């Protein structure tokens, strides 16, 4: 197959969505398929991307290369929602959206969210099929398109879809080569490690942006600071994406007198992640919304229980109270109460860790999921209608 993938920026960008796209490209190329990446430049503010729909260069490239499929990362929706109609006519190839999560589910002003919702619906309705990273993401798209229930193309496209969960095993050298061998996952005897010492050791792993909820975690930790329930927190992630937000979080840490309790690790290499996981008791990323949350599955595979948000795909892999916890967005008091309870009863951490590892063992590998997408594309109709659904 010849596949044209449309993304913003570099395929090597550090985020879960780009990791998914990057792994899919590597898998398809390893199976002998030709993949070409077409990169658009992401602009700010959000509406500025709409002007890309007047740029014919993607249409010209697709018409010249003649791909069998055009895969489009949903992140590019404002640059493609009008252009896709010309693109389909010129390339004569199905347009498949790779949907990680919807922008219209993120925080924002009333006008901003309404604009994103309208544009996303137009983009989703212009596609011929979908790749979803979770059942939650699929339901989100169904709900977004419900207002356009008369759109026959959208209804048909939803029937031509596949759900392929992200893999749990990115830290294997097979998927993301590391400069040194990566340690094996945490051994079964984790009870002694969890809760060792006087402080609960928390890890935040992700880009430092508002949607990931680091400010909520700081608010929850503040009343515990200086008490017997005091926790330590390591923050691992890119601090430069939203510098104003990062500055506000650091200011809150200073005001709470928590500088000695919070350690900034910056962006960390994959080879360091197993060690970092093993040095902590809990992964806490109380996001506003995650289509899936790859970092949750990775942490659980190393025996690390997780704290995630209630909105998103995390609920598909976390059994709340057994292998992790789910908290409502920006409910800092509830999160503080949860952390206090765990600090008071560290013996729970060993049981949580064992259940987390057992849950991770039931999740698919990257190879499992990428094969699922490859099979979906191989069976996808190149013309006519298809009433079957691959989920």
C-alpha positions as CSV (number, residue, x, y, z in Angstrom):
1,X,0.0,0.0,0.0
2,X,1.0,3.6,-0.6
3,X,0.0,5.8,2.4
4,X,0.2,9.6,2.7
5,X,0.1,10.7,6.4
6,X,-0.8,14.4,7.1
7,X,0.4,15.8,10.4
8,X,1.5,19.1,12.0
9,X,5.2,19.7,12.4
10,X,7.6,16.8,13.1
11,X,6.7,13.2,13.5
12,X,9.3,13.1,16.3
13,X,7.3,15.6,18.4
14,X,7.1,14.4,22.0
15,X,3.4,13.6,22.8
16,X,1.2,10.6,22.9
17,X,-0.5,11.4,19.6
18,X,2.8,11.8,17.7
19,X,4.1,8.6,19.4
20,X,1.0,6.8,18.0
21,X,1.5,8.1,14.5
22,X,5.2,7.5,14.6
23,X,4.8,3.9,15.7
24,X,2.2,3.3,13.0
25,X,4.6,4.7,10.3
26,X,7.4,2.4,11.5
27,X,5.1,-0.6,11.5
28,X,3.7,0.0,8.1
29,X,7.2,0.6,6.6
30,X,8.5,-2.6,8.3
31,X,5.7,-4.5,6.5
32,X,6.9,-3.2,3.1
33,X,4.3,-0.4,2.7
34,X,5.4,3.0,1.3
35,X,4.6,5.8,3.7
36,X,5.1,9.5,2.9
37,X,4.6,12.2,5.6
38,X,3.2,15.5,4.6
39,X,3.8,18.2,7.3
40,X,1.7,21.3,7.7
41,X,2.8,24.2,10.0
42,X,0.6,24.6,13.1
43,X,-0.3,28.2,13.7
44,X,-1.5,30.3,16.6
45,X,-4.1,31.4,17.3
46,X,-6.3,28.4,16.3
47,X,-8.3,30.2,13.6
48,X,-5.2,31.0,11.7
49,X,-4.9,27.4,10.5
50,X,-8.1,27.8,8.5
51,X,-6.2,29.6,5.8
52,X,-4.4,26.3,5.0
53,X,-7.5,25.2,3.3
54,X,-6.7,27.5,0.4
55,X,-3.2,26.0,-0.1
56,X,-3.2,23.6,-3.0
57,X,0.2,22.0,-2.3
58,X,-1.2,19.0,-0.4
59,X,-3.7,18.4,-3.2
60,X,-1.0,18.6,-5.8
61,X,1.3,16.2,-3.9
62,X,-1.5,13.6,-3.4
63,X,-2.5,13.9,-7.1
64,X,1.1,13.3,-8.2
65,X,2.0,10.5,-5.8
66,X,-1.4,8.7,-6.0
67,X,-1.6,7.1,-2.6
68,X,-3.9,4.2,-1.8
69,X,-4.9,6.0,1.4
70,X,-4.6,9.4,3.0
71,X,-4.3,9.3,6.8
72,X,-5.0,12.5,8.6
73,X,-4.2,13.2,12.2
74,X,-7.3,14.8,13.7
75,X,-5.1,17.5,15.2
76,X,-4.9,19.0,11.7
77,X,-8.7,19.4,11.4
78,X,-8.7,23.3,11.1
79,X,-6.3,23.0,8.1
80,X,-8.3,20.3,6.3
81,X,-12.0,20.6,7.0
82,X,-12.6,22.4,3.6
83,X,-9.6,21.2,1.7
84,X,-10.6,17.5,2.1
85,X,-13.3,17.8,-0.6
86,X,-10.8,18.9,-3.2
87,X,-8.2,16.4,-1.9
88,X,-10.6,13.4,-2.3
89,X,-11.4,14.4,-5.9
90,X,-7.8,14.9,-6.9
91,X,-6.3,11.8,-5.1
92,X,-9.2,9.4,-5.6
93,X,-8.2,7.8,-2.3
94,X,-10.1,7.2,0.9
95,X,-9.5,9.8,3.7
96,X,-9.0,8.1,7.1
97,X,-8.9,10.2,10.3
98,X,-6.6,9.2,13.1
99,X,-8.4,10.5,16.2
100,X,-6.6,10.8,19.5
101,X,-9.0,13.2,21.2
102,X,-11.2,16.2,20.2
103,X,-10.2,19.8,20.7
104,X,-13.8,20.7,21.5
105,X,-13.5,18.6,24.7
106,X,-10.7,20.8,26.0
107,X,-11.1,23.9,28.2
108,X,-11.6,27.2,26.5
109,X,-13.9,30.2,26.2
110,X,-17.5,29.8,24.9
111,X,-16.7,31.2,21.5
112,X,-13.5,29.2,21.1
113,X,-15.1,25.9,22.0
114,X,-18.1,26.6,19.7
115,X,-15.8,27.4,16.8
116,X,-13.7,24.3,17.4
117,X,-16.9,22.2,17.6
118,X,-18.2,23.5,14.3
119,X,-14.9,23.1,12.5
120,X,-14.3,19.6,13.9
121,X,-17.8,18.4,12.8
122,X,-17.1,19.6,9.3
123,X,-13.7,17.8,9.3
124,X,-15.1,14.6,10.8
125,X,-17.9,14.7,8.3
126,X,-15.4,14.9,5.4
127,X,-13.8,11.6,6.2
128,X,-14.3,8.1,4.7
129,X,-13.2,6.1,7.8
130,X,-11.6,6.4,11.2
131,X,-8.9,5.0,13.4
132,X,-9.7,5.6,17.1
133,X,-7.3,5.1,20.1
134,X,-10.1,4.2,22.5
135,X,-13.8,3.5,22.8
136,X,-14.2,6.9,24.5
137,X,-12.7,8.6,21.5
138,X,-15.1,6.8,19.2
139,X,-18.1,7.8,21.4
140,X,-16.9,11.4,21.4
141,X,-16.9,11.5,17.6
142,X,-20.3,9.9,17.5
143,X,-21.6,12.6,19.8
144,X,-19.9,15.3,17.8
145,X,-21.5,14.1,14.6
146,X,-25.0,13.6,16.1
147,X,-25.9,17.2,15.3
148,X,-25.2,16.3,11.6
149,X,-27.3,13.2,11.7
150,X,-28.4,13.8,8.1
151,X,-24.8,13.5,6.8
152,X,-24.8,10.2,5.0
153,X,-21.0,10.3,4.6
154,X,-20.4,10.7,8.3
155,X,-22.7,7.8,9.2
156,X,-20.9,5.5,6.6
157,X,-17.5,6.6,7.8
158,X,-18.3,5.7,11.4
159,X,-19.2,2.2,10.2
160,X,-15.8,2.0,8.6
161,X,-13.7,2.4,11.7
162,X,-11.3,0.5,14.0
163,X,-10.4,1.0,17.6
164,X,-6.7,0.3,18.2
165,X,-5.5,1.0,21.7
166,X,-2.0,2.4,22.2
167,X,0.5,-0.2,23.3
168,X,1.9,-0.7,26.8
169,X,5.4,-1.6,25.7
170,X,6.9,1.5,24.2
171,X,10.0,1.2,26.5
172,X,11.0,-2.0,24.7
173,X,13.9,-1.3,22.3
174,X,11.8,-2.9,19.6
175,X,9.6,0.2,19.5
176,X,11.7,3.2,20.6
177,X,15.4,2.3,20.3
178,X,17.4,3.4,23.4
179,X,21.1,4.1,23.7
180,X,21.4,1.5,26.4
181,X,19.4,-1.7,27.3
182,X,16.2,-0.9,29.1
183,X,15.7,-2.7,32.4
184,X,12.9,-5.3,32.7
185,X,9.6,-4.3,34.3
186,X,9.5,-4.2,38.1
187,X,9.6,-7.7,39.6
188,X,6.6,-9.3,41.3
189,X,7.9,-8.4,44.8
190,X,6.9,-4.7,44.7
191,X,5.2,-4.5,48.1
192,X,8.5,-3.8,49.9
193,X,9.4,-1.0,47.5
194,X,6.0,0.8,47.5
195,X,5.6,3.1,50.5
196,X,9.2,2.7,51.6
197,X,10.3,5.8,53.6
198,X,8.2,8.5,55.3
199,X,6.9,10.3,52.3
200,X,4.6,9.4,49.4
201,X,6.7,9.7,46.2
202,X,4.6,11.1,43.4
203,X,5.5,11.3,39.7
204,X,3.9,13.7,37.1
205,X,4.9,12.7,33.6
206,X,3.7,14.7,30.6
207,X,4.0,18.0,28.9
208,X,3.6,20.9,31.3
209,X,0.4,22.3,29.9
210,X,-2.8,23.2,31.7
211,X,-4.8,20.3,30.3
212,X,-2.5,17.8,32.1
213,X,-3.5,19.2,35.5
214,X,-0.2,19.8,37.2
215,X,-1.7,23.0,38.9
216,X,-4.4,20.8,40.4
217,X,-1.9,18.4,41.8
218,X,0.0,21.3,43.4
219,X,-3.2,22.6,44.9
220,X,-3.9,19.2,46.4
221,X,-0.4,18.8,47.8
222,X,-0.3,22.3,49.4
223,X,-2.4,21.5,52.5
224,X,-0.3,18.4,53.1
225,X,3.0,20.3,53.0
226,X,4.7,20.5,56.4
227,X,2.5,17.7,57.9
228,X,3.1,14.0,58.5
229,X,1.4,13.4,55.2
230,X,3.9,15.5,53.2
231,X,4.6,14.1,49.8
232,X,7.4,14.6,47.3
233,X,6.7,15.2,43.6
234,X,8.9,14.8,40.6
235,X,7.8,16.6,37.4
236,X,9.1,15.1,34.2
237,X,8.1,16.8,31.0
238,X,8.6,19.7,28.6
239,X,8.3,23.0,30.5
240,X,8.6,25.2,27.4
241,X,5.4,24.5,25.5
242,X,3.3,26.9,27.6
243,X,5.9,29.0,29.5
244,X,3.2,31.3,31.1
245,X,1.5,28.2,32.6
246,X,4.8,26.7,33.8
247,X,5.7,30.0,35.5
248,X,2.3,30.1,37.2
249,X,2.8,26.6,38.5
250,X,6.2,27.4,39.9
251,X,4.8,30.6,41.5
252,X,2.2,28.5,43.3
253,X,4.9,26.1,44.5
254,X,6.8,29.0,45.9
255,X,3.8,30.5,47.6
256,X,3.0,27.1,49.2
257,X,6.6,26.8,50.4
258,X,7.0,23.5,48.5
259,X,10.2,24.2,46.6
260,X,12.1,21.4,48.5
261,X,9.3,18.9,47.8
262,X,9.0,19.4,44.1
263,X,11.8,18.4,41.7
264,X,11.8,19.4,38.1
265,X,13.4,16.7,35.8
266,X,12.6,18.3,32.5
267,X,12.1,16.2,29.4
268,X,13.5,12.7,30.1
269,X,14.9,10.1,27.8
270,X,13.0,6.8,27.3
271,X,16.0,4.9,28.7
272,X,15.5,6.7,32.0
273,X,11.8,6.1,32.4
274,X,12.0,2.5,33.9
275,X,14.3,3.8,36.6
276,X,12.1,6.8,37.3
277,X,9.0,4.6,37.5
278,X,10.7,2.4,40.0
279,X,11.8,5.3,42.2
280,X,8.2,6.5,42.8
281,X,5.0,5.2,44.4
282,X,2.3,6.8,42.2
283,X,1.9,8.4,38.8
284,X,-0.4,11.4,39.2
285,X,-1.5,13.1,35.9
286,X,-5.1,14.3,36.7
287,X,-5.8,15.5,33.2
288,X,-8.8,17.4,32.0
289,X,-9.3,14.9,29.2
290,X,-7.2,12.1,27.6
291,X,-8.3,10.2,24.6
292,X,-6.4,7.2,26.1
293,X,-3.4,8.2,28.2
294,X,-0.4,6.1,27.0
295,X,1.6,7.1,30.1
296,X,-0.9,5.4,32.4
297,X,-0.5,2.0,30.6
298,X,3.3,2.4,30.6
299,X,3.4,3.2,34.3
300,X,1.1,0.3,35.2
301,X,3.3,-2.1,33.3
302,X,6.1,-1.1,35.8
303,X,3.8,-1.7,38.7
304,X,2.9,1.9,39.3
305,X,-0.7,2.7,40.3
306,X,-2.0,5.9,38.6
307,X,-4.2,8.8,39.3
308,X,-6.0,10.1,36.2
309,X,-9.0,12.2,35.3
310,X,-12.6,10.9,35.0
311,X,-13.1,12.3,31.4
312,X,-11.4,10.2,28.7
313,X,-10.1,6.8,27.9
314,X,-8.3,6.3,31.3
315,X,-11.5,4.8,32.7
316,X,-11.1,2.0,30.2
317,X,-7.9,0.7,31.7
318,X,-8.2,1.9,35.4
319,X,-10.3,0.0,37.9
320,X,-10.8,2.8,40.4
321,X,-9.7,1.8,43.9
322,X,-8.0,-1.4,42.7
323,X,-5.2,-0.4,40.4
324,X,-5.5,3.4,40.3
325,X,-7.9,6.2,40.9
326,X,-10.0,8.6,38.9
327,X,-10.6,12.2,40.0
328,X,-12.9,14.9,38.6
329,X,-11.2,17.8,36.7
330,X,-9.9,20.5,39.1
331,X,-11.3,18.8,42.2
332,X,-8.2,19.5,44.3
333,X,-9.9,18.8,47.7
334,X,-10.9,15.3,46.5
335,X,-7.4,14.7,45.2
336,X,-5.9,16.0,48.5
337,X,-8.1,13.6,50.5
338,X,-7.0,10.7,48.3
339,X,-3.3,11.5,48.8
340,X,-3.8,11.9,52.5
341,X,-5.5,8.5,52.8
342,X,-2.7,6.9,50.9
343,X,-0.1,8.6,53.0
344,X,-1.9,7.4,56.1
345,X,-2.1,3.8,54.8
346,X,1.1,3.1,52.7
347,X,0.5,-0.6,53.0
348,X,-2.2,-0.2,50.3
349,X,0.4,0.8,47.7
350,X,1.8,-2.8,47.4
351,X,-1.6,-4.2,46.6
352,X,-2.4,-1.4,44.2
353,X,1.0,-1.9,42.4
354,X,0.4,-5.7,42.0
355,X,-3.0,-5.1,40.5
356,X,-1.7,-2.4,38.2
357,X,0.9,-4.8,36.8
358,X,-1.7,-7.5,36.3
359,X,-4.0,-5.0,34.5
360,X,-1.1,-3.9,32.2
361,X,-0.5,-7.6,31.3
362,X,-4.0,-7.6,29.7
363,X,-3.4,-4.6,27.5
364,X,-2.3,-4.9,23.9
365,X,1.2,-4.4,22.7
366,X,2.0,-1.8,20.0
367,X,2.5,-4.6,17.5
368,X,-1.0,-6.0,18.3
369,X,-2.6,-2.6,17.7
370,X,-0.6,-1.6,14.6
371,X,-1.4,-4.9,13.0
372,X,-5.1,-4.2,13.7
373,X,-4.8,-0.9,11.8
374,X,-2.9,-2.5,8.9
375,X,-5.6,-5.2,8.6
376,X,-8.3,-2.5,8.7
377,X,-6.6,-0.6,5.8
378,X,-6.1,-3.8,3.8
379,X,-9.8,-4.7,4.0
380,X,-11.0,-1.1,3.5
381,X,-13.1,-0.7,0.4
382,X,-11.5,1.4,-2.3
383,X,-14.9,2.2,-3.8
384,X,-18.6,1.6,-3.1
385,X,-20.1,1.3,0.4
386,X,-19.2,-0.9,3.3
387,X,-21.6,-1.7,6.0
388,X,-19.2,-3.6,8.3
389,X,-17.4,-2.2,11.3
390,X,-14.0,-3.3,12.6
391,X,-14.1,-2.7,16.4
